[in-house]
Amino acid sequence: MTLGKGIFITFEGIDGAGKTTQILRLSRWLEGQGLHVARTREPGGTAIGDAVRSILLNPAYDDMSPRAEVLLYAASRAQLVDRVIRPALAEGKVVLCDRFVDASIAYQGAGLQLGPELVAQVNAFALDGLRPDITILFDLDWASARDRLVRSRGGGQLDRIEQRDDEFFHRVQSAFREIANRELERVKIVDAAQDPDAIEQEIRDIIWKYIRQS
Ligand code: TMP
């Protein structure tokens, strides 16, 4: 099945909320329904974006200024929008993107306290008018998310962002919830504490309803 126009779906939430596994499950299910799916992630998703990602997440760069950090995320985003997301949407694909601009509003705007307006302004240039059609927010309290994150690393090192303190992640979490409460039409909150099969079903229902209506 090819859609008349593509659909752009983003997935957000604090680290450790379990997005990545669910995106893979949804992608396989949508393909099983005969849809053409493009799966990507931020930062990254392009060769240039992956190079920027390795700078952003490298714990050695602990001196990165908040403004430089916002711009690097936005640079990776601009490349992804121009080279991957817009072309895929033009082909009528369902684009599943692991994080997008809401992450910058939450992590840099609230977490780093740059403020949501400034981060939105910088990103307006990177987005060039593109907005997600629908966003799934994985909601999980930070204590549980941090436990999952540490377990998933199996004793390995956390990245530069993951190493930030609890206050940072509490600000990020509240910002995501504020975005969801402000944009009820676009952002759907999913309780990420449920078991994975229940989460998968809930996400399928939300997305399928959206696809049928559009
Ligand atoms: P990931 O672990 O989900 O791949 O994301 C990489 C990290 O980058 C994660 O800690 C969230 C963070 N991040 C931001 O701080 N701002 C952004 O705009 C994006 C997309 C991610």
Boltz pocket constraint, residues with backbone or C-beta under 6 A from the ligand:
constraints:
  - pocket:
      binder: B
      contacts: [[A, 15], [A, 41], [A, 42], [A, 43], [A, 73], [A, 98], [A, 99], [A, 100], [A, 101], [A, 102], [A, 103], [A, 104], [A, 105], [A, 107], [A, 108], [A, 161], [A, 162]]
      max_distance: 6.0
